[in-house]
Amino acid sequence: MTNYSVIIPYRGDAALLHKAVSSVPDRTDVQVVVVDNNPQTLPPADRPVLGQASLLYLTSNPALGAGHARNVGLRQAKGRWLLFLDADDYFTPQAFEAFDRHLDSEADIIYFDADSVNLRDGSRSNRHRPLHKFLNAYLKTGNEDSVRYFFVNPICKMMRSTLVIGGGFLFEEIRVSNDQMFSIRTGHAAAKVEGDPAVVYMITTGESNSSLTRTRTAENQFIRYQTAIRQYHFMESIGRPDLRFHLLSFVLHAFKDFGFKEGVKYLKTARREHVNIFLR
């Protein structure tokens, strides 16, 4: 039986990809699915290999980004549980010990903690703090909203395949924020969730050609704004308008960072989409 399918979208740095794959234990109950989203696909001789674990190496359309790559991986996943790993990050040594504790859990999603490190000098980073904040809030108060609706990243989670694949959930195939609505919708659909304070994931930061994080351009920021509007409408549709993202900050930053014309575009979009940017 395959207990875990680890889906790794990859773009650019073979050394980091090898480190990511090597952080997955070489076990017969583990499937690793690497989806190469690079215009220049790694030649077979440079691809990572495993012994007992199953490793499937796929390719995806680079123009459709990381969301498309993850969807390609989902369609080939065989495990009872899904784990997502970015190619420039890696699992901690205790990760699968923590995962195994929840192997027979009745939950649909189990949330874990992360840490982060700077690739350039090995110093601690702060990229893990938002995930830590929302997990910690849930563990302290028992309020599931902080993980179901604000832990908007597929990493640091065990996700039941029957929830994700059986429910037909896919990542948005957009340049940035492709994982946000996927995380919110699956979080909402989960019948039961759990949390574990174990640090299972290391997020890296710094100069890396394989990073799937895009620069803050006007085009990318507008995509984020459109995603926030979809979140706004989704929260209204499930009767939780109190959890809508604050759209005014997007509009103000558009005027400040990209100029008057771009800011006006945001205002026109809000009007067309029937959203109130002043509501929280």
PEFENWO-V434713 format. One line per field, one symbol per residue. ss: DSSP state (a for helix, b for strand, c for the rest). psi: psi as a letter, one per 30 degrees, with the letter a starting at -180 (. if undefined). burial: b if it has 9 or more other C-alpha atoms within 8 Angstrom, else e. A space follows every 10 residues. Layout:
ss->???
psi->???
burial->???
//
This chain:
ss->cccbbbbbbb cccaaaaaaa aacccccccb bbbbbbcccc cccaaacccc cccbbbbbbc caaaaaaaaa aaaacccccc bbbbcccccb bcccaaaaaa acccccccbb bbbbbbbbcc cccbccccaa aaaaaaaaaa acccaaaacc ccccccbbbb aaaacccccc ccccccccca aaaaaaaaac ccbbbbbbbb bbbbbccccc cccccccaaa aaaaaaaaaa aaaaaaaccc aaaccccaaa aaaaaaaaca aaaaaaaaaa aacccccccc
psi->kjekkjkjkk iejeeeeeee effkkilfgk kkjkjjgkej kkleffklll delkkkjlll jeffaeeeee eeeefgkfle kkkkkkfgal klfgefeeef fgeglflekk klllllkkfe gglklgffee eeeeeeeeee fgjfefeeff iikflhkkkk efeeeefgkl kkilelgffe eeeeeeeefk ekllkkfkjf kjkllajkff kfkllileee eeeeeeeeee eeeeeefggh ffgkljfeee eeeeeeffle eeeeeeeeee eeghkjffk.
burial->ebbbbbbbbb bebbebbbbb bebeebebbb bbbbbbbbee eeeeeebeee eebbbeebbb beebbbbbbb bbbbeebebb bbbbbbbbbb bbeebbebbe eeeeeebbbb bbbbbbbbbe eeeebebbee bbebbbbbbe eeeeebbbbb bbebbbbbbb bebbbeeebe bbbbbbbbbb bbbbbbbeeb eebebbbbbb bbbbbeebeb beeeeeebeb bbbbbebbbb bbeebbeeeb eeebbbbeeb bbbbbeebbb ebbbebbeeb beeebebeeb
//
